[in-house]
Amino acid sequence: MNIKDSVDLIESYLDLDRKPVGVKFFFDMEEFKSFKVPQRDRRITYCNSVQLASRGKAMKLTKENQACPNGAMALKMKEIPEPMANGKARFSKNIYHSVEISKSISDEMLFLKEEPAGIAVMPLENYEENPDIVVVISHPYNVMRLIQGHGYFNGYTANLRTVGLQAVCQDLTSYPYNTQDINITLLCPGTRLVANWQAHEIGIGIPFAKWYEIVEGVKETTNPFERNKKKKTIEKRLKERGLDTSGIRFNENYDDGAYLGGKIEIESCVHSSLID
């Protein structure tokens, strides 16, 4: 499997409204400059760069491009100010009940440990070399399917962490980069404002090292998990891309015959209090 094949497959097996996005970190300035994508000439929040990439845009960014201080902190492009680190900043805005809880949030977020020279953010299909992270923003059904694809090879997803803040920069990027594990987010008020995500959308961040197996896992779990109606649309998308449809089997699901219906007998009882 290569990047193009993986995108063809995932866009066939899932009904995605947005393109999967690849994020690549450069820790050498010459390598960053030689990467053949233009650097954006104005500021942008990192999460909005992901949103634009999900619609087909490609760009490179440095710390000078960063429009959001929290996103820049997650990407190690800005130092963490002491009030943020010690919890006082978010506590002062009544985001958390106490300074201690606020500090615990700061302590548990995983940011990049080394400052990158720059980053590339663009549709995954545009990459000729492997990115570091794949970000998929979609409706919950598709995120469920990606988690099921991950579970096919990896078992139970035990390390999902989110708190409704720093959703795209930390939940979907720096956390998966540091842990080399998947993570989900319900997004946050900031990114929903500046990136204008749809109300139903959530996200999943995937280390590229796991991307191919997750795509394969989604494919392998199609027959047990997808119903006939969705299988027909999957089959149609596969045919449109000239891909093999022989693995799609209709009238077959993991829960066939599992659910019971019908009337039950209810034993009548007369309480003594009613007789009295």
N, C-alpha and C positions, 0 to 999 in steps of 0.2 A: 504494500500500500504506500502511496505517496500523498502529498498534501492535496493535490487536485482530486485524486481518487477519493480521499476521505471526505472532501467537501461535497463531491457528487453523491456519495453514499448518504451522508447525514442529511443533505437537502432532499433526498429521495425518501428516506425512512421517517423523517420528521417534517411537519408542515411549518417551516420557519418563515416568519415575517421579516426577519433581519438576517444579514450575513454573519456567520461566525467571525470573530475578530481575533487577529493575532497580535500579540504585544512582544516586542523584542527589546532587551536592554543591551546597551553598548557601554562597556567600561573602558574603551579606548577611543579617543577623540578622532583619530585618523580613520578607524573602522567606521565610526558613526558618519563622518563626512563622506566616506566613499560609498556608503549605502545609497543606492540610486532611487531615493525618494526625496522630494523637496521638503525642506524644513518650513514649517508654518511661519509666516511673517508677522504674526500678532499673537497676543495672549489668548489662551483657551484653558478651560478647566480640563483636567485629565479625563473626567467622566464624559464630558461632551466630545472629546476626541474619540472616545470609544463609540459613542452614539453616532458620530459622523462616519466612522469606519464601518459601522453596521449597515450604513446606507451606501457604502461604496467608496468613501473618501480614504486617501492614504496620506500620511504625514509623518514627519520627524519632529521631535520636541526636545528642547533643552530646558534647564531650570528657568531660563529667561522667558520661556513661553507660558510658565505656570501661572494660572489666574486664580487658583484656589490654594490657600495656605495649607489646608489639611491634606489635600491631594499631594502637594509638594512634599509635605512631611512624610507621608506614607512611602513616597518614591525616593526618599533620602535626598531630595533636592532643596530642602530647607531644614534647618535645625529645629528641634522641638523646644518651644519656649517653656520656661520653668512653670508658669501657671497652668499650662496644658499637662505637663508631666506630673505635677503634684496634685492635679484634680481640681484646683481652685477655679480654673477658667470655666469648665462646663458646669460646675456646681453653682457658680455665680449667676448662671442663666437658668437655673432650676431644671436642668436636664436630668440631674440625679439627686436623690434624697439627701446624700451626704457627701462630704469631701472624700471620705474613704471609698465609697462606691465609685465615685467619679475617677479617683486615682486608680482603682482596680481595673477600670475600663482601659485607661491609658497603658497600664502595665501589661495587659493581656493582648493588646493589639500588636501584631507582628509587622513591622515596617522593614523596608530594605535596609541591609546592614552596611552596604557600600554605596557611595554616591555614583550613579551612572553618568557617563559623559552625555548621554542622551537616550531617547527611546524612539522606537518606531511603532506606530499604531495604524493598522490597515486591515482590510479584509484578509482573512486567513488564506483565501485562494490566491492572493497576490504574491505570497512568499515563495521564493525559490530555495531558501534555506530555512531551517527550523526556527520558529519563534520560541519564546520562553513560556508564554501563557496563551491559552485560548479562552476568550470570554464569549459566552452566548447569553444574550438577553432575549427572553421569550415569555410565552404564557406558561403557567405552572405545569400544564400537561407535558410540554416538551422537556422541561427541567426534570420532571419525574422520570421520563423515559431515559434521559441521560444518566440519572442516578441509577436506574435499573441496569443500564449498559455497564456502568462502573461496577455494580454489584455482581454482575455475571462473572467477572474475573477476580474481583477483590473482596467479595462478601459485604458484610454490614458496613455502612458508612458511619463511622464512629466519631469523626472529628469535625463535624459541621459547627461553625461558630459565627454568630452574627448578633448585632445589637441595634441595628437600624441607624448606624452612623458610619461614615467613611465606607460606603457600600461598594462602590466600584474600585476605588483606589486600594482599600485595605482588604475587604472581604473577597473580592474577585481577582486581585492582582498580587499584592505583596504577601498576603497570607498563603495562597497556593504556591507562590514562588519560594517562600521560606520552608514550607512543610512538604512540598512536592506531593500535596494531596488536594483533592477537590474541595470546593467550598461553595455554598449558596448564599444569596442575599435577597432580602425583600426590598432592597434599595433603601434610600433615606430621603428625607425632605429636601436636602440640598441638591442632590443629583436629580430628583424628580422636577425641581424647579429649573436648574440651568441646562439640563440635557433633555427636558421635556419628554421623559418616558411616558408610555401609556399607563393608565391606572392599574391595569391587570398584569403588567410585566414584572418579572423577577429575573434573577440572573444566576449563572453558575460560572465559576472560574476553574479552569482545568490546566494543570501543568502539561505542557506539550508532550512530555514523556509518557503520559497516560492517554493522550488523545486517540491514537490509533486503536488501542484496545477498547476504549469506550465506544468508538464508532462501530467496531466489530461486535461489541456486546449489545448495542442497540439493534443491530441487524439480527443477531442470534435470538434475541428475546421478542422479536416481532410476532411470531406465531403464538406463543403463550399469552402475550399481553394485549395485542391489538385485536379489535373486533373487526368483523367482516367489512363494515363500512369504511374504516380506516385502511384496511388491507387493500381495498379496491383503489383508493387514492394513492397508496404507496406503489402498487403495481403500475398505475398510470404514470407516476413520476419516473419510475425506473425505466419504463418503456420509452418515455420521452428522451431519456439520457442514453438510450441504447444499452442499458444494463440488464443483467440477468434477473429474471422474475421467477425462475423455477423453484426458488426456496419458499415462496409465499404459499401457505396452505390455509384454505378457508375452512370454516366450521371446526376450528380447533383452538381451544384456549385452556389456560392452566386451571381454570375453575369450572370446567365443564361438569355438570351434575352435582356441584357442591352445594347449591342453594336449595332450600326446601320451602315448599309452600303448602297451603291447604288448611283446612279447618282443624282446630284442636278441641279436645274434650276438656271442659272446665267443670271440675267437681263442685257441685253446689253445696253450700254450707249455711246453716241457719244459726245465727248468734242468739244466745240465750237472752241477751238484753232486748232483742227485738221481740222475742216471744213474751217476755214479761210486759 
